[in-house]
Amino acid sequence: MAKISMQLLNSEHKSWLEIDRSLKKVNGKNIPFGKYMQDKYAFKEKDLDNEPDTNMAMLIIIKNHVEEFK
């Protein structure tokens, strides 16, 4: 199972939010954050593909995939 750092998760979330805001300004449609992360990092987490709520997707990723690297 893929692992990422909390810093990387925060960076990805910030980037996704910027894309999401830009697309909304031009009436575009973005994919949910969970699906975005699932596609990018291959977490093999079925719940992420179908999770429309960004906060819930973040919690799933933190719980199952965030690891503090030293």
Protein Blocks (a to p, Z undefined) as FASTA:
>chain_A
ZZddfklmmmmmmmmmmmmmmmmmnopacddfklmmmmmnonopaklmmmmblklmmmmm
mmmmpccdZZ
